[in-house]
Amino acid sequence: MRDEVKQQEPAASGKRDRRFGAPRGAWYPVDRVRPGPVHRTAGLHGETLTFQVDRAGNPGSADDSGGWRLLTRFGLIWARPMDGDPDLPQLPPAPPDTLGSIAYSEVPADADYDQAVLGLVDPAHVPMIHRSWWWRSDRRRDKTKAYAPSPFGFTAMAADDFASTAVYDLVKQDRRVTIEFRLPSIRLERVTARGFELINLTTITPVREGHVVLRNLILCSDRRAALLKPFLSATGRVFLRQDVGILQRLEGRSPHLPLVFVGDPDKPSAFYFAAKAALARAEREGSGYVNPVEPQTLTWRT
């Protein structure tokens, strides 16, 4: 990694260290697509966004006083400031029309933005936080994942013949699991197999300083799974509340401290801060984004 984050000092008093906090020029989900027509408001970066939604659920013109732009993707309404560079960073490509929504959940949290985002990339997060008996066992295993740079972030692909949870054992034939992290705070897990595809999207939206919204959306090629949407959405809320629980325990512990990352398990967190530093540099210099992540294989036990 060319721009690896090592031990660093916090920014001088009065200066905003752009390695920390939510990038202001990026896209964030602010609502889900729901039929209108209706007038809606949402919070982002401490401001109130006002917009209209038509009968199909698509957002109309934003309140001019807010200076925003809007679009829909993954069944969500996304927003960003008008003064942001539209190419820094871009959203993931739209999913195929063959995928239908089978779950949606959102939970607010009083939490530091970076602490919340680290939960999307830390490989110890899932086994330590999401310990429901129906999700995973307590048995720990050695895991090996190949990391590679991808647009505005990095993607991990399991090099083992198993996934993190026994749920994925239901899909075995030619199964492939990849997890992409894309700035500013998008975790996109894809599960593909012969004749099957599933997308599990988790995002963090900075509503205001110290307050975020966690969202989870699942799309699947097997439309029969939509019959389970109430159950799956409720399960998603359980997972997000588990995340909120640990964030509340971390409240008051700022990550704006000297950054010390040790060993393979910490490298994805280092990737995140390095990627965000590269984004800030590209915005500041008006240059193209140069991804600092280099391909490597990481191993840990969880």
Order of alpha helices (4+ residues) and beta strands (2+ residues): beta-beta-beta-beta-beta-beta-beta-alpha-alpha-beta-beta-beta-beta-beta-beta-alpha-alpha-beta
